[in-house]
Amino acid sequence: MSAHDEQLHILVLHGPNMNLVGKRSREIFGNLTLDKIDRSLRQKAKELNAQLKIFQSNSESELVTKLQRQRTWADGILINPSTFCFTSYTLLDTLQLIGLPIVEIHLTNTIAGRSTSESLLSIACFRQIVGPVNDAYPKGLEQLIAHIRR
């Protein structure tokens, strides 16, 4: 088996309020839920020969701890930091310290009235994917895996 065929390990992190997708803003998210996002990611990972560890937290410190603990297991990170993208120098520092390839995901271009292009975390990421709502995560996973396998 070549290195290109080896199973990759991808850490998926969902930030604050992602557990409420589908329970609010139905005009934006439709019937999408975090469970549906995770199921679609697992299916895409299976197609791409990747293993996922998926974690959601509303706590910045829990996300940082998960990143630190999984840094030697993971080959890459898919993260939707939600509103932490505007405020978390701690997440930025951690992402830069662990030095893995990272794709930042957002379901829409605005969060709480601010543009995701203002994300602090984007400097630690080789790519930022913004929507469309139903395709952002699978697209991000595909691009992360393609980047790692180059």
C-alpha angles and dihedrals in degrees: 000000000000124000086252090062098045118113112259126217116225126186112210117197125189116194135209121335094001085119086067098054106127093024093075138027093026089169087066104031100029110195095334114132133179089252090056091048091051093047092051090048092051091050092049091046090053090052090049096044095246133136118219135207108195124196134172125192140163088206122089092204092054091052091049092048092049090051092050094047095046098041094103094043098048127079091190145355132236109193136180100188093179110194092352086078088078100044114022114101085158092062090045091052092048094048091050093046095053092049100206125142109271135193117195114212131200125174093212137015095248133055119184090343096309128110118247087224085078091065115140090203095060091086090064093049129077090210140019118203118198115188159275088182098234097039107038098091099044090045090050092049091050092050093046093051093045089051093050093047095052 
